[in-house]
Amino acid sequence: MSECSVRIEKDGGIIVSNSVVIDGHGDVPTRVRVVTHVHSDHTVNLASSVRSSYRIFGTHITLSWLPVLGYSIGSSMSLSYGSRVKVGDIYVELVKSHHIPGTAQVLVESERGCRVLYSSDFKKPGVGTPIVEADTLVVDAVYGRPSYVREFDDVIEVLLVDLVRQLLSEGSVYIYGYYGKINEVMELLRSGGIDAPFVLPPKVYMMTKKVESLGSRVGDYLLAGSREAEEVMRDGWYVYLDHTTRAQRRVPRGTNSVVLSGWEFEKPVRKLTTRTWHVAFSDHSDFRGLIYYVTQVRPSRVYVVKARSNGAEEFAAYLTKKLGIREVTVV
Ligand SMILES: [Zn+2]
Protein backbone atom coordinates (compact mmCIF):
# COMPACT_ATOMS: atom_id res chain seq x y z
CA MET A 1 0.00 0.00 0.00
CA SER A 2 1.43 3.39 -0.96
CA GLU A 3 1.79 6.18 1.53
CA CYS A 4 0.29 9.65 1.56
CA SER A 5 2.68 12.38 2.59
CA VAL A 6 2.03 14.17 5.89
CA ARG A 7 3.59 17.44 6.96
CA ILE A 8 2.81 19.24 10.20
CA GLU A 9 3.17 23.02 10.28
CA LYS A 10 4.34 24.99 13.34
CA ASP A 11 0.80 26.20 14.06
CA GLY A 12 -0.48 22.61 14.17
CA GLY A 13 -1.75 22.65 10.57
CA ILE A 14 -1.68 19.18 9.02
CA ILE A 15 -0.93 19.00 5.30
CA VAL A 16 -1.87 15.70 3.67
CA SER A 17 -0.66 14.70 0.20
CA ASN A 18 0.07 18.35 -0.48
CA SER A 19 -3.67 18.71 -1.13
CA VAL A 20 -5.45 19.82 2.04
CA VAL A 21 -4.46 21.55 5.25
CA ILE A 22 -6.34 20.72 8.43
CA ASP A 23 -6.71 22.89 11.56
CA GLY A 24 -3.90 25.30 10.75
CA HIS A 25 -2.56 27.21 7.79
CA GLY A 26 -0.11 25.96 5.17
CA ASP A 27 0.52 26.21 1.45
CA VAL A 28 -1.50 23.74 -0.57
CA PRO A 29 -2.11 24.21 -4.29
CA THR A 30 -5.80 23.24 -4.01
CA ARG A 31 -6.43 25.99 -1.45
CA VAL A 32 -8.61 23.87 0.77
CA ARG A 33 -8.62 24.07 4.55
CA VAL A 34 -10.60 21.75 6.80
CA VAL A 35 -11.78 23.04 10.19
CA THR A 36 -12.61 20.09 12.46
CA HIS A 37 -14.46 22.20 15.07
CA VAL A 38 -14.62 25.73 16.44
CA HIS A 39 -12.23 25.52 19.41
CA SER A 40 -9.52 28.14 19.09
CA ASP A 41 -6.60 25.67 18.95
CA HIS A 42 -8.20 24.26 15.78
CA THR A 43 -8.98 27.58 14.10
CA VAL A 44 -5.44 29.00 14.30
CA ASN A 45 -4.53 31.29 11.42
CA LEU A 46 -7.95 30.83 9.88
CA ALA A 47 -7.79 34.47 8.82
CA SER A 48 -4.63 33.71 6.79
CA SER A 49 -6.40 30.86 5.00
CA VAL A 50 -9.39 33.06 4.24
CA ARG A 51 -7.13 35.91 3.06
CA SER A 52 -5.41 33.47 0.70
CA SER A 53 -8.85 32.52 -0.71
CA TYR A 54 -8.84 29.02 0.71
CA ARG A 55 -12.14 27.18 0.60
CA ILE A 56 -13.15 26.25 4.13
CA PHE A 57 -14.51 22.73 4.66
CA GLY A 58 -16.39 21.79 7.82
CA THR A 59 -19.63 20.34 9.12
CA HIS A 60 -22.83 22.38 8.99
CA ILE A 61 -22.64 23.23 12.66
CA THR A 62 -18.98 24.26 12.55
CA LEU A 63 -19.51 26.51 9.54
CA SER A 64 -22.56 28.13 11.12
CA TRP A 65 -20.80 28.67 14.47
CA LEU A 66 -17.56 30.21 13.13
CA PRO A 67 -19.17 33.58 12.18
CA VAL A 68 -20.95 33.72 15.57
CA LEU A 69 -17.53 33.45 17.21
CA GLY A 70 -16.18 36.30 15.06
CA TYR A 71 -14.45 34.41 12.23
CA SER A 72 -15.04 35.34 8.63
CA ILE A 73 -14.98 32.22 6.48
CA GLY A 74 -15.30 33.47 2.90
CA SER A 75 -15.98 30.61 0.52
CA SER A 76 -16.96 27.38 2.26
CA MET A 77 -18.36 23.91 1.73
CA SER A 78 -20.28 22.00 4.37
CA LEU A 79 -19.82 18.25 4.50
CA SER A 80 -22.05 15.71 6.19
CA TYR A 81 -20.47 12.93 8.20
CA GLY A 82 -19.63 10.05 5.89
CA SER A 83 -19.78 11.89 2.57
CA ARG A 84 -16.59 12.08 0.50
CA VAL A 85 -15.36 14.94 -1.61
CA LYS A 86 -12.50 14.85 -4.11
CA VAL A 87 -9.75 17.41 -3.67
CA GLY A 88 -6.90 17.16 -6.17
CA ASP A 89 -5.75 13.54 -6.09
CA ILE A 90 -7.38 12.61 -2.81
CA TYR A 91 -10.75 12.12 -1.17
CA VAL A 92 -11.68 13.90 2.06
CA GLU A 93 -14.28 12.47 4.42
CA LEU A 94 -15.48 13.82 7.75
CA VAL A 95 -16.15 11.17 10.39
CA LYS A 96 -18.26 11.89 13.46
CA SER A 97 -16.53 12.64 16.72
CA HIS A 98 -18.05 12.96 20.19
CA HIS A 99 -16.55 16.24 21.42
CA ILE A 100 -18.53 19.45 20.93
CA PRO A 101 -21.38 19.64 18.40
CA GLY A 102 -20.12 19.56 14.82
CA THR A 103 -16.72 18.03 15.56
CA ALA A 104 -15.24 15.73 12.93
CA GLN A 105 -12.31 13.41 12.48
CA VAL A 106 -10.81 13.73 9.00
CA LEU A 107 -10.09 10.73 6.79
CA VAL A 108 -8.01 11.34 3.68
CA GLU A 109 -7.79 8.56 1.14
CA SER A 110 -5.98 8.41 -2.17
CA GLU A 111 -6.91 6.47 -5.28
CA ARG A 112 -3.71 4.51 -4.78
CA GLY A 113 -5.08 3.26 -1.47
CA CYS A 114 -3.32 5.17 1.32
CA ARG A 115 -5.41 6.28 4.28
CA VAL A 116 -4.53 9.10 6.68
CA LEU A 117 -6.74 9.83 9.68
CA TYR A 118 -6.62 12.94 11.84
CA SER A 119 -8.37 12.28 15.14
CA SER A 120 -9.07 15.90 16.13
CA ASP A 121 -10.59 16.08 19.63
CA PHE A 122 -12.79 13.24 20.83
CA LYS A 123 -14.12 11.23 23.73
CA LYS A 124 -15.89 7.87 24.04
CA PRO A 125 -13.86 6.14 21.30
CA GLY A 126 -15.77 3.24 19.79
CA VAL A 127 -19.05 4.43 21.33
CA GLY A 128 -19.82 8.10 20.56
CA THR A 129 -16.73 8.42 18.39
CA PRO A 130 -16.64 5.76 15.65
CA ILE A 131 -13.21 4.41 14.85
CA VAL A 132 -11.93 3.83 11.34
CA GLU A 133 -8.72 2.05 10.41
CA ALA A 134 -5.91 3.96 8.72
CA ASP A 135 -2.24 3.39 7.82
CA THR A 136 -1.25 6.80 9.14
CA LEU A 137 -2.76 8.44 12.20
CA VAL A 138 -2.27 12.05 13.21
CA VAL A 139 -3.33 12.55 16.82
CA ASP A 140 -3.37 15.27 19.48
CA ALA A 141 -2.31 13.72 22.78
CA VAL A 142 -4.36 16.12 24.89
CA TYR A 143 -3.90 13.80 27.89
CA GLY A 144 -0.65 12.19 26.77
CA ARG A 145 0.76 11.22 30.16
CA PRO A 146 -0.14 7.85 31.71
CA SER A 147 -1.18 9.66 34.91
CA TYR A 148 -3.92 11.59 33.07
CA VAL A 149 -6.64 9.10 33.90
CA ARG A 150 -10.14 9.82 35.19
CA GLU A 151 -11.60 6.71 36.80
CA PHE A 152 -15.02 8.34 36.94
CA ASP A 153 -15.49 9.24 33.24
CA ASP A 154 -18.31 6.71 32.80
CA VAL A 155 -20.46 8.25 35.51
CA ILE A 156 -19.60 11.94 35.26
CA GLU A 157 -22.63 12.81 33.12
CA VAL A 158 -25.01 11.30 35.67
CA LEU A 159 -23.19 13.05 38.52
CA LEU A 160 -23.40 16.42 36.76
CA VAL A 161 -27.13 16.11 36.06
CA ASP A 162 -27.78 14.97 39.64
CA LEU A 163 -25.81 17.90 41.04
CA VAL A 164 -27.68 20.43 38.89
CA ARG A 165 -31.01 18.86 39.88
CA GLN A 166 -30.09 19.05 43.56
CA LEU A 167 -28.88 22.67 43.27
CA LEU A 168 -32.02 23.70 41.35
CA SER A 169 -34.07 22.60 44.35
CA GLU A 170 -32.33 25.43 46.23
CA GLY A 171 -32.63 28.06 43.45
CA SER A 172 -30.89 29.05 40.25
CA VAL A 173 -27.65 27.54 38.97
CA TYR A 174 -24.83 29.15 36.96
CA ILE A 175 -22.76 26.77 34.81
CA TYR A 176 -19.46 27.73 33.19
CA GLY A 177 -17.70 25.89 30.37
CA TYR A 178 -16.05 26.41 26.99
CA TYR A 179 -18.03 27.27 23.88
CA GLY A 180 -19.54 24.14 22.46
CA LYS A 181 -19.21 22.25 25.72
CA ILE A 182 -22.02 24.48 27.01
CA ASN A 183 -24.28 23.19 24.23
CA GLU A 184 -23.33 19.62 24.99
CA VAL A 185 -24.26 20.20 28.63
CA MET A 186 -27.60 21.72 27.68
CA GLU A 187 -28.44 18.57 25.70
CA LEU A 188 -27.32 16.43 28.60
CA LEU A 189 -29.46 18.32 31.13
CA ARG A 190 -32.55 18.06 28.93
CA SER A 191 -32.06 14.34 28.35
CA GLY A 192 -31.61 13.98 32.11
CA GLY A 193 -35.05 15.54 32.69
CA ILE A 194 -33.99 19.05 33.75
CA ASP A 195 -36.62 21.40 32.37
CA ALA A 196 -35.73 24.72 34.01
CA PRO A 197 -35.36 27.50 31.43
CA PHE A 198 -31.84 28.26 30.19
CA VAL A 199 -30.70 31.89 30.22
CA LEU A 200 -27.88 32.52 27.76
CA PRO A 201 -25.56 35.45 26.98
CA PRO A 202 -25.60 36.60 23.31
CA LYS A 203 -22.92 34.35 21.78
CA VAL A 204 -24.16 31.21 23.49
CA TYR A 205 -27.71 32.18 22.59
CA MET A 206 -26.79 32.57 18.89
CA MET A 207 -24.89 29.28 18.85
CA THR A 208 -27.90 27.58 20.40
CA LYS A 209 -30.23 29.09 17.79
CA LYS A 210 -27.99 27.61 15.09
CA VAL A 211 -27.96 24.08 16.52
CA GLU A 212 -31.70 24.27 17.03
CA SER A 213 -32.22 25.30 13.39
CA LEU A 214 -30.20 22.21 12.43
CA GLY A 215 -32.53 19.92 14.34
CA SER A 216 -31.43 19.85 18.01
CA ARG A 217 -34.13 20.20 20.64
CA VAL A 218 -33.04 22.60 23.35
CA GLY A 219 -36.34 23.31 25.08
CA ASP A 220 -36.90 26.66 26.73
CA TYR A 221 -33.99 29.11 26.39
CA LEU A 222 -33.86 32.88 26.65
CA LEU A 223 -31.48 35.68 25.75
CA ALA A 224 -29.96 37.26 28.84
CA GLY A 225 -31.10 40.86 29.12
CA SER A 226 -34.39 40.27 27.29
CA ARG A 227 -37.65 41.04 29.11
CA GLU A 228 -38.57 37.34 29.23
CA ALA A 229 -35.22 36.46 30.72
CA GLU A 230 -35.53 39.20 33.35
CA GLU A 231 -38.92 37.81 34.37
CA VAL A 232 -37.59 34.27 34.66
CA MET A 233 -34.61 35.53 36.67
CA ARG A 234 -36.91 37.32 39.08
CA ASP A 235 -38.71 34.03 39.67
CA GLY A 236 -35.33 32.58 40.63
CA TRP A 237 -35.52 29.17 38.94
CA TYR A 238 -33.32 28.90 35.86
CA VAL A 239 -29.95 27.66 34.63
CA TYR A 240 -27.58 30.36 33.36
CA LEU A 241 -24.81 29.03 31.10
CA ASP A 242 -21.77 31.11 30.20
CA HIS A 243 -18.18 30.89 29.00
CA THR A 244 -15.66 29.69 31.53
CA THR A 245 -13.75 32.99 31.52
CA ARG A 246 -16.79 34.60 33.16
CA ALA A 247 -16.74 32.24 36.14
CA GLN A 248 -15.22 34.88 38.41
CA ARG A 249 -17.98 37.44 37.97
CA ARG A 250 -20.58 38.08 40.64
CA VAL A 251 -23.72 36.02 40.54
CA PRO A 252 -27.04 36.90 42.23
CA ARG A 253 -27.10 36.21 45.98
CA GLY A 254 -28.02 32.71 46.98
CA THR A 255 -27.33 31.11 43.59
CA ASN A 256 -24.97 28.17 43.11
CA SER A 257 -22.21 28.00 40.49
CA VAL A 258 -20.80 24.95 38.72
CA VAL A 259 -17.48 25.25 36.91
CA LEU A 260 -16.69 22.51 34.38
CA SER A 261 -13.05 21.49 34.10
CA GLY A 262 -11.14 18.88 32.15
CA TRP A 263 -8.09 19.13 34.38
CA GLU A 264 -9.26 17.27 37.44
CA PHE A 265 -8.30 13.65 37.95
CA GLU A 266 -8.85 13.00 41.64
CA LYS A 267 -12.47 13.80 42.38
CA PRO A 268 -15.43 14.00 39.99
CA VAL A 269 -17.21 16.68 42.02
CA ARG A 270 -15.43 19.04 44.37
CA LYS A 271 -17.00 21.72 46.53
CA LEU A 272 -14.81 24.83 46.28
CA THR A 273 -16.81 27.26 48.42
CA THR A 274 -20.26 27.16 50.02
CA ARG A 275 -21.87 27.87 46.69
CA THR A 276 -19.27 26.91 44.06
CA TRP A 277 -18.69 23.44 42.65
CA HIS A 278 -16.02 22.06 40.39
CA VAL A 279 -17.09 19.20 38.12
CA ALA A 280 -14.52 17.15 36.17
CA PHE A 281 -16.53 17.13 32.96
CA SER A 282 -14.15 16.82 30.01
CA ASP A 283 -14.73 16.71 26.27
CA HIS A 284 -11.58 14.67 25.75
CA SER A 285 -10.67 11.04 26.24
CA ASP A 286 -8.22 10.52 29.03
CA PHE A 287 -4.91 8.71 28.48
CA ARG A 288 -6.51 5.27 28.43
CA GLY A 289 -9.12 6.39 25.88
CA LEU A 290 -6.41 7.80 23.63
CA ILE A 291 -4.47 4.52 23.75
CA TYR A 292 -7.60 2.50 23.04
CA TYR A 293 -8.33 4.74 20.04
CA VAL A 294 -4.82 4.24 18.63
CA THR A 295 -4.99 0.45 19.01
CA GLN A 296 -8.31 0.36 17.14
CA VAL A 297 -7.14 2.58 14.26
CA ARG A 298 -4.22 0.08 13.85
CA PRO A 299 -1.83 2.54 12.22
CA SER A 300 1.71 1.70 11.13
CA ARG A 301 2.72 5.36 11.33
CA VAL A 302 1.70 7.92 13.95
CA TYR A 303 2.30 11.66 14.17
CA VAL A 304 1.72 13.28 17.56
CA VAL A 305 0.98 16.99 17.16
CA LYS A 306 2.98 18.79 19.81
CA ALA A 307 1.11 22.10 19.44
CA ARG A 308 -2.08 20.53 20.82
CA SER A 309 -0.66 17.88 23.15
CA ASN A 310 0.25 17.61 26.80
CA GLY A 311 2.97 15.02 27.25
CA ALA A 312 3.54 14.38 23.51
CA GLU A 313 6.97 12.73 24.08
CA GLU A 314 5.69 10.41 26.80
CA PHE A 315 2.74 9.46 24.65
CA ALA A 316 5.00 8.72 21.68
CA ALA A 317 7.31 6.62 23.87
CA TYR A 318 4.34 4.60 25.10
CA LEU A 319 3.17 3.95 21.52
CA THR A 320 6.62 2.70 20.55
CA LYS A 321 7.43 0.64 23.63
CA LYS A 322 4.05 -0.73 24.70
CA LEU A 323 2.13 -0.85 21.43
CA GLY A 324 5.10 -1.66 19.20
CA ILE A 325 4.38 1.04 16.62
CA ARG A 326 7.70 1.63 14.94
CA GLU A 327 7.18 4.92 13.18
CA VAL A 328 6.11 7.47 15.75
CA THR A 329 6.99 11.11 15.20
CA VAL A 330 6.41 14.04 17.52
CA VAL A 331 6.02 17.25 15.53
ZN1 LIG B 1 -11.79 20.92 21.05
Residues whose N, C-alpha, C, O or C-beta is under 5 A from the ligand:
A	BS01	ZN	H39 D121
